Amino acid sequence: MMASLKFWFCLLLVLLSFSSSDQARPLAPLLDKSDKKEAMMESAKQVLEASIERQVGKPFETSKRVSPGGPDPRHHH
């Protein structure tokens, strides 16, 4: 649970730092800002989707376990 909160906090800080970077002098003035923001948002989206998949799991994931066919007599002494 705590790791999840740390992830969301870090993601929020990264996104906020990108939004405040408009106030600083751009390192590469030839790059279009909208393309840069689009790429950053796509990257953030991929990170978010991967995190959700790790936390929740893939939908309709089926177990490959096989039932033993009855109670284990050694288990219930």
DSSP file (Angstrom, degrees, kcal/mol; ACC not computed):
  #  RESIDUE AA STRUCTURE BP1 BP2  ACC     N-H-->O    O-->H-N    N-H-->O    O-->H-N    TCO  KAPPA ALPHA  PHI   PSI    X-CA   Y-CA   Z-CA
    1    1 A M     >        0   0    0      0, 0.0     4,-1.9     0, 0.0     5,-0.1   0.000 360.0 360.0 360.0 -43.5    0.0    0.0    0.0
    2    2 A M  H  >  +     0   0    0      1,-0.2     4,-2.3     2,-0.2     5,-0.2   0.874 360.0  54.3 -67.4 -36.4    2.8    2.4    0.9
    3    3 A A  H  > S+     0   0    0      1,-0.2     4,-2.2     2,-0.2    -1,-0.2   0.878 106.7  52.8 -64.1 -36.2    4.7    1.6   -2.3
    4    4 A S  H  > S+     0   0    0      2,-0.2     4,-2.4     1,-0.2    -1,-0.2   0.915 108.9  48.5 -64.8 -43.2    1.6    2.5   -4.2
    5    5 A L  H  X S+     0   0    0     -4,-1.9     4,-2.4     1,-0.2    -2,-0.2   0.898 110.6  51.4 -64.4 -39.5    1.3    5.9   -2.5
    6    6 A K  H  X S+     0   0    0     -4,-2.3     4,-2.5     2,-0.2    -1,-0.2   0.907 109.1  51.3 -63.1 -40.8    5.0    6.6   -3.2
    7    7 A F  H  X S+     0   0    0     -4,-2.2     4,-2.7     2,-0.2    -2,-0.2   0.944 111.6  45.9 -61.1 -48.7    4.5    5.7   -6.9
    8    8 A W  H  X S+     0   0    0     -4,-2.4     4,-2.4     1,-0.2    -1,-0.2   0.891 113.0  50.6 -63.7 -39.2    1.5    8.1   -7.2
    9    9 A F  H  X S+     0   0    0     -4,-2.4     4,-2.4     2,-0.2    -1,-0.2   0.922 112.1  46.8 -64.5 -43.8    3.3   10.9   -5.3
   10   10 A C  H  X S+     0   0    0     -4,-2.5     4,-2.5     2,-0.2    -2,-0.2   0.913 112.1  50.4 -64.1 -42.5    6.4   10.5   -7.6
   11   11 A L  H  X S+     0   0    0     -4,-2.7     4,-2.6     1,-0.2    -2,-0.2   0.912 110.4  50.2 -61.9 -42.1    4.2   10.5  -10.7
   12   12 A L  H  X S+     0   0    0     -4,-2.4     4,-2.6     1,-0.2    -2,-0.2   0.920 110.7  49.3 -61.9 -44.1    2.5   13.6   -9.5
   13   13 A L  H  X S+     0   0    0     -4,-2.4     4,-2.2     2,-0.2    -2,-0.2   0.899 111.0  49.9 -62.9 -40.2    5.8   15.3   -8.9
   14   14 A V  H  X S+     0   0    0     -4,-2.5     4,-1.8     2,-0.2    -2,-0.2   0.941 112.6  46.4 -63.7 -46.8    7.1   14.4  -12.3
   15   15 A L  H  X S+     0   0    0     -4,-2.6     4,-1.8     1,-0.2    -2,-0.2   0.896 113.0  49.8 -64.5 -39.1    4.0   15.7  -14.1
   16   16 A L  H  X S+     0   0    0     -4,-2.6     4,-1.8     1,-0.2    -1,-0.2   0.872 108.0  53.6 -66.9 -35.7    4.1   18.9  -12.0
   17   17 A S  H  X S+     0   0    0     -4,-2.2     4,-0.6     1,-0.2    -1,-0.2   0.864 107.9  51.0 -67.7 -33.3    7.7   19.4  -12.9
   18   18 A F  H >< S+     0   0    0     -4,-1.8     3,-0.5     1,-0.2     4,-0.3   0.885 109.5  49.9 -68.9 -37.4    6.9   19.1  -16.6
   19   19 A S  H >< S+     0   0    0     -4,-1.8     3,-0.7     1,-0.2    -2,-0.2   0.837 111.6  48.1 -71.8 -30.3    4.2   21.7  -16.3
   20   20 A S  H >< S+     0   0    0     -4,-1.8     3,-1.4     1,-0.2     4,-0.4   0.565  90.3  82.7 -84.8  -7.1    6.4   24.2  -14.5
   21   21 A S  G X< S+     0   0    0     -4,-0.6     3,-0.6    -3,-0.5    -1,-0.2   0.645  73.4  76.2 -72.2 -12.1    9.2   23.7  -17.1
   22   22 A D  G <  S+     0   0    0     -3,-0.7    -1,-0.3    -4,-0.3    -2,-0.1   0.770  90.4  57.1 -66.0 -23.9    7.5   26.2  -19.4
   23   23 A Q  G <  S+     0   0    0     -3,-1.4    -1,-0.2    -4,-0.1    -2,-0.2   0.725  97.5  74.7 -80.6 -21.4    8.7   28.9  -17.1
   24   24 A A  S <  S-     0   0    0     -3,-0.6     3,-0.0    -4,-0.4    -3,-0.0  -0.463  99.2 -89.2 -88.5 162.8   12.4   27.9  -17.5
   25   25 A R        -     0   0    0     -2,-0.1    -1,-0.1     1,-0.1     2,-0.1  -0.561  49.7-115.7 -69.2 128.0   14.5   28.6  -20.6
   26   26 A P        -     0   0    0      0, 0.0    -1,-0.1     0, 0.0    -4,-0.0  -0.404  12.4-144.9 -67.9 141.0   14.1   25.6  -22.9
   27   27 A L  S    S+     0   0    0      1,-0.3    -2,-0.0    -2,-0.1     0, 0.0   0.870  95.5  30.8 -72.8 -37.1   17.3   23.6  -23.5
   28   28 A A    >   -     0   0    0      1,-0.1     3,-1.5     3,-0.1    -1,-0.3  -0.839  67.6-177.7-123.5  92.7   16.4   22.8  -27.1
   29   29 A P  T 3  S+     0   0    0      0, 0.0    -1,-0.1     0, 0.0     4,-0.1   0.680  78.3  67.7 -67.0 -15.5   14.4   25.7  -28.6
   30   30 A L  T 3  S+     0   0    0      2,-0.1     2,-0.2     0, 0.0    -2,-0.0   0.723  81.1  92.3 -76.9 -19.4   14.1   24.0  -31.9
   31   31 A L  S <  S-     0   0    0     -3,-1.5     2,-0.4     1,-0.1    -3,-0.1  -0.536  83.8-118.7 -76.7 139.4   11.8   21.3  -30.4
   32   32 A D     >  -     0   0    0     -2,-0.2     4,-1.8     1,-0.1     5,-0.1  -0.631  15.5-143.4 -76.8 130.4    8.1   21.9  -30.6
   33   33 A K  H  > S+     0   0    0     -2,-0.4     4,-2.7     1,-0.2     5,-0.2   0.860  97.5  55.8 -65.0 -36.4    6.7   22.1  -27.1
   34   34 A S  H  > S+     0   0    0      1,-0.2     4,-2.3     2,-0.2    -1,-0.2   0.895 108.2  48.2 -66.8 -37.5    3.4   20.4  -28.0
   35   35 A D  H  > S+     0   0    0      2,-0.2     4,-2.3     1,-0.2    -1,-0.2   0.896 112.2  50.2 -65.6 -39.4    5.3   17.4  -29.4
   36   36 A K  H  X S+     0   0    0     -4,-1.8     4,-2.2     2,-0.2    -2,-0.2   0.921 112.3  45.9 -64.9 -45.3    7.4   17.2  -26.2
   37   37 A K  H  X S+     0   0    0     -4,-2.7     4,-2.6     1,-0.2    -1,-0.2   0.892 111.3  53.2 -65.9 -38.8    4.4   17.4  -23.9
   38   38 A E  H  X S+     0   0    0     -4,-2.3     4,-2.2    -5,-0.2    -2,-0.2   0.918 109.7  48.1 -61.6 -43.5    2.6   14.8  -26.0
   39   39 A A  H  X S+     0   0    0     -4,-2.3     4,-2.2     2,-0.2    -1,-0.2   0.897 112.2  49.2 -64.9 -40.7    5.5   12.4  -25.7
   40   40 A M  H  X S+     0   0    0     -4,-2.2     4,-2.5     2,-0.2    -2,-0.2   0.907 111.1  49.1 -65.5 -41.6    5.7   13.0  -22.0
   41   41 A M  H  X S+     0   0    0     -4,-2.6     4,-2.3     2,-0.2    -2,-0.2   0.892 110.9  50.3 -65.8 -38.7    2.0   12.3  -21.5
   42   42 A E  H  X S+     0   0    0     -4,-2.2     4,-2.1     2,-0.2    -1,-0.2   0.908 111.3  48.9 -64.7 -41.6    2.2    9.1  -23.6
   43   43 A S  H  X S+     0   0    0     -4,-2.2     4,-2.1     2,-0.2    -2,-0.2   0.918 111.6  48.7 -64.0 -43.6    5.1    8.0  -21.4
   44   44 A A  H  X S+     0   0    0     -4,-2.5     4,-2.4     1,-0.2    -2,-0.2   0.881 109.6  53.5 -63.2 -38.1    3.3    8.8  -18.2
   45   45 A K  H  X S+     0   0    0     -4,-2.3     4,-2.6     2,-0.2    -1,-0.2   0.908 108.6  49.0 -63.4 -42.2    0.2    6.9  -19.6
   46   46 A Q  H  X S+     0   0    0     -4,-2.1     4,-2.2     2,-0.2    -2,-0.2   0.898 111.5  49.2 -65.3 -40.4    2.3    3.8  -20.3
   47   47 A V  H  X S+     0   0    0     -4,-2.1     4,-2.2     2,-0.2    -2,-0.2   0.917 112.4  48.5 -64.1 -43.0    3.9    3.9  -16.8
   48   48 A L  H  X S+     0   0    0     -4,-2.4     4,-2.5     2,-0.2    -2,-0.2   0.919 111.3  49.0 -63.7 -45.1    0.4    4.3  -15.2
   49   49 A E  H  X S+     0   0    0     -4,-2.6     4,-2.3     1,-0.2    -1,-0.2   0.898 111.5  49.7 -62.9 -40.6   -1.0    1.4  -17.2
   50   50 A A  H  X S+     0   0    0     -4,-2.2     4,-2.1     2,-0.2    -1,-0.2   0.893 111.2  49.6 -65.5 -39.3    1.9   -0.9  -16.3
   51   51 A S  H  X S+     0   0    0     -4,-2.2     4,-2.2     2,-0.2    -2,-0.2   0.921 111.2  48.2 -65.7 -43.7    1.5    0.0  -12.6
   52   52 A I  H  X>S+     0   0    0     -4,-2.5     4,-3.0     1,-0.2     5,-0.6   0.907 110.7  51.7 -63.3 -41.2   -2.2   -0.7  -12.7
   53   53 A E  H  X5S+     0   0    0     -4,-2.3     4,-1.7     1,-0.2    -1,-0.2   0.889 111.0  47.9 -63.9 -38.9   -1.6   -4.1  -14.5
   54   54 A R  H  <5S+     0   0    0     -4,-2.1    -1,-0.2     2,-0.2    -2,-0.2   0.896 117.6  41.7 -67.5 -39.1    0.9   -5.1  -11.8
   55   55 A Q  H  <5S+     0   0    0     -4,-2.2    -2,-0.2    -5,-0.1    -1,-0.2   0.891 129.7  24.7 -77.2 -40.2   -1.4   -4.1   -8.9
   56   56 A V  H  <5S-     0   0    0     -4,-3.0    -3,-0.2    -5,-0.2    -2,-0.2   0.809 100.7-135.6 -96.3 -34.7   -4.7   -5.5  -10.3
   57   57 A G     << -     0   0    0     -4,-1.7    -1,-0.1    -5,-0.6    -3,-0.1  -0.203  39.7 -49.7  94.6 167.6   -3.5   -8.2  -12.6
   58   58 A K    >   -     0   0    0      1,-0.1     3,-1.0    -2,-0.1     2,-0.0  -0.530  66.6-105.0 -75.4 140.4   -4.7   -8.9  -16.1
   59   59 A P  T 3  S+     0   0    0      0, 0.0     3,-0.1     0, 0.0    -1,-0.1  -0.353 100.4  13.4 -65.8 145.7   -8.5   -9.2  -16.4
   60   60 A F  T 3  S+     0   0    0      1,-0.2     2,-0.4    -3,-0.1    -2,-0.0   0.814  81.8 171.1  60.8  34.1   -9.9  -12.7  -16.8
   61   61 A E    <   -     0   0    0     -3,-1.0     2,-0.3     1,-0.0    -1,-0.2  -0.632  19.8-150.2 -74.8 126.7   -6.7  -14.3  -15.7
   62   62 A T        -     0   0    0     -2,-0.4     2,-0.3    -3,-0.1    -1,-0.0  -0.754  10.0-120.3-104.0 147.7   -7.4  -18.0  -15.3
   63   63 A S        -     0   0    0     -2,-0.3    -1,-0.0     1,-0.1     0, 0.0  -0.612   9.3-156.7 -83.3 142.3   -5.6  -20.4  -12.9
   64   64 A K        +     0   0    0     -2,-0.3    -1,-0.1     2,-0.1     2,-0.1   0.221  51.8 127.0-102.1  13.1   -3.8  -23.4  -14.4
   65   65 A R        -     0   0    0      1,-0.0     2,-0.5     0, 0.0    -2,-0.1  -0.428  52.2-141.4 -71.0 145.5   -4.0  -25.3  -11.1
   66   66 A V        -     0   0    0     -2,-0.1    -2,-0.1     2,-0.0    -1,-0.0  -0.926  18.1-119.6-109.9 132.3   -5.5  -28.8  -11.3
   67   67 A S        -     0   0    0     -2,-0.5     0, 0.0     1,-0.1     0, 0.0  -0.448  14.8-134.2 -68.1 138.9   -7.7  -30.0   -8.5
   68   68 A P        -     0   0    0      0, 0.0    -1,-0.1     0, 0.0    -2,-0.0   0.631  41.2-115.3 -71.9 -11.0   -6.4  -33.1   -6.7
   69   69 A G  S    S-     0   0    0      1,-0.0    -2,-0.1     0, 0.0    -3,-0.0   0.626  78.1  -0.1  91.1  13.3   -9.9  -34.7   -6.8
   70   70 A G  S    S-     0   0    0      2,-0.0     2,-0.1     0, 0.0    -1,-0.0  -0.890  96.5 -45.4 157.3 175.6  -10.6  -34.9   -3.1
   71   71 A P        -     0   0    0      0, 0.0     3,-0.1     0, 0.0     0, 0.0  -0.360  54.8-115.3 -70.4 150.5   -9.3  -34.2    0.4
   72   72 A D    >>  -     0   0    0      1,-0.2     4,-1.2    -2,-0.1     3,-0.9  -0.770  18.2-153.4 -85.7 116.2   -5.8  -35.1    1.3
   73   73 A P  T 34 S+     0   0    0      0, 0.0    -1,-0.2     0, 0.0     0, 0.0   0.796  95.0  54.4 -64.6 -26.9   -6.0  -37.8    4.0
   74   74 A R  T 34 S+     0   0    0      1,-0.2     3,-0.3    -3,-0.1    -2,-0.0   0.751 103.5  57.1 -75.6 -23.0   -2.5  -36.8    5.3
   75   75 A H  T <4 S+     0   0    0     -3,-0.9     2,-0.9     1,-0.2    -1,-0.2   0.853 103.4  53.0 -75.8 -35.5   -3.7  -33.2    5.7
   76   76 A H     <        0   0    0     -4,-1.2    -1,-0.2     1,-0.2    -2,-0.0  -0.691 360.0 360.0-105.2  78.6   -6.6  -34.0    8.0
   77   77 A H              0   0    0     -2,-0.9    -1,-0.2    -3,-0.3    -2,-0.1   0.440 360.0 360.0 -88.9 360.0   -5.2  -36.1   10.9
